[in-house]
Amino acid sequence: MRYIFSLVLFSLLFSFNIQKARSIYSLSIKDMDDKKISISAFHGKKILFVVVPVSSQDSLLDIKSLKGLLSKYDTSLVAIGIPAVEFGCQKSMDREIKALYQKMPANFILAGGMKVTKKSAEQQDSLFQWLTRRENNFHFDQDVLAPGQKFFVDEQGTLYGVLGYHVSFSNAVMDRILSKPSKNKNVADPANSSNNKKPGV
């Protein structure tokens, strides 16, 4: 009987720890200056995670529209731009990438480069293990296909929307997503599935 009780107690504690670990607020990132930033600092605001282009020559670069979006939602939204190793980010490019995004509004954070795709397996950054895998975020299972991929987290830490690179920051759907009250229905991009390929592939 004592053994059964201990086993049940262990199972409950184990389950609780798994649930806690799957909260996005338990995660952290490092910015381009290697400063650690806890995602929990943004509890109560919507968070837009976007995989950003790392070159001024990238056709998916749309800084002007991103600036406009951030200015419009300056008190309710934080955007975190992530340069992806899989799409050309290298440590030697830090200065170039920082210069590309140096005039962004205060509610934009440029993270350090990281591995973002599922094919990176155990090297995939813990943030993107959460964003791209349903077993961790409980809502979506969508890999990163290209720079411009967007993930939306609401004020309570729920992943409630994913949009692909083909949806610009000036698209009306961005306003519909960002103006949604928290605990609303999830917003998925039907064109953004694991069967899709990157531009030019």
N, C-alpha and C positions, 0 to 999 in steps of 0.2 A: 504493500500500500504506500509506504514511504517512497519506494522507487517510482511508482506511478506518479505520485504528487511531484517529485523532483523533476521527472521527465516533462510533465505538463508545464511546470514553472519555467523550466529551461526553454521549452518551445515558445512560450509566451514572450519571454525576454528576447529570444532570438528573433522572433517575428517583429517585435518592437524595434530592435536595432536595425533590421533590414529596412523597415518603413522609414526610420529616421535617416538612414544613409541615402535613401532615395529622394529625400527632399532636396530641391535645388539650393535651398538656403544653407545646406551643409557643405556646399562646394565653394571654391575660391578660384580666382585666376590671378595671373601676374600681368601688369601692364608693360608697355614697351620699355619702361625704365626699371623693370624687374621688381616693382613694388606689388606686394600681395594685396588683393582686394577681395573681401568676402562678399558673396552674392547677397547674403543676409542684410547688407547695408542698404539694399534697395527694396526691402519688404515694404509694401504699401504703394509701390509704383509699378506700372507696367514696364517690362524689360523687353527690348528688341535686340536679339542676338543676330548679327548679320556677318556672314563671311565676306570680307572686303577684298576687292582687287588690290594687288600690290604694285601695280605699274600704271603710270599715267597713260600708257598706250592701250590699256585694257578697254575693250569696247563696252564692258559692263560697268565701267566707272561712272557714277552719277552723283558726284559730291553736291552739286547745286540742289538737286531734289531732296537729298538726304538732309541737308542743312535746313531747307524749308520745312520739312516734316518735324525735325527736332525743335525748331523755333515755334512751330504751331502747338506742340505738346510739351513745352519746356518745363512745366511744373508737374506733369503726370507721367512722363516717359524718360527712361534712361536707355540709350542705345550703346551696345558694346560691340565694337568692330573687331573681328578676329581674322588676322592674316593666316592663311592655311599653307602649311608646308607642302601639301599635295598640289597646290596651285601656284607654286613658285616662290613662296616665302623662304628666305634664308636669313640667318643671323647677320650676315654681312650687309643685308639690305635694310637694317633697322633705321638708319639715318634717312634713307630715301623714303621709306614708308611713313615715318613720322612727319617728314616734310609734306608729304602728299595730303595728310589729314591734320595739319597743324592749326588750321583756321576753323576747325569745327566748333560748334556751340559747347557750352560747359556741360551739357547733359550727354556728351559723347565721350566714351572711354575707348582708347585704342589698346587692345590686349597684345601681349607678345605672341609671336607665331606659335602655332600648335598643329598637331595632326588631328584632323576633324572627321575623316571618313571611316566607315566600318572596316574597310579593307586593311586599315592600319592595325586591326585586331587589338591586342593588349597595349599597343602604343597609342591608340586613340585617346585623346585627352579625356579626363573624367567628365568634364562639362559636356562634351559631345557624346559620350557614352550615355549620358542622361537625356540629352536633347534628341538623339536619333533612335533610341531603343525603347519600345513600348514597355518592356519589363521593368524599366527604370522610371519612366515618366507617366506610365499608365494610360496614355492617350494616343501617341503617334509612333509609327515605326517608319521613318523616312530618312534615308541617307542624304548626305551632302553631295550634290551633283556638280556644282560650279560656284564660283564667286557670285555673290548676290543672293544666296540662299538665306531665308529669314525664318527665325523662330520667335514666337510671341509668348511671353509668360505674363500672367495677370498679377494683380496686386497680392494674391495669396500664394503665389508660387506654382500655379497650375499652367502647364503648357497647353495653350488653347488655340494656337494657330501656327501653320507652317506654309510658307510661300516660296516658290522657286525664283530663280534668277530672272525669269522673263517678266515678272511683275515689278514695275518700277516704283520708286518711292512716291511718285506723283500720281500713281493710279488711285482711282476713287476707292478701291477695295481696302487700301491702307487706312483710310479714314473710317471705314465701316468697322474694321478690326480694332483700331485703337480707341474708338469711341464706345465700344461695347462695354457695358457694365461687367464687373467680374462675375464669375460663376455662370457665364453664358455658354451657349453651345459652342463646341469646338469648330474651328474653321480650317479645313484642309484644302490644299491645292490639288485638284484632280490631275493636273499635268505633272505634278512633282512626285512621281513614284519611283521605286527602285528599278523599274524597267526602263526609265528614261535615261538618256545619255547626255553628256555635257555638250555644249555647242562645239561644233567642229569635229565631233567623234562619230 
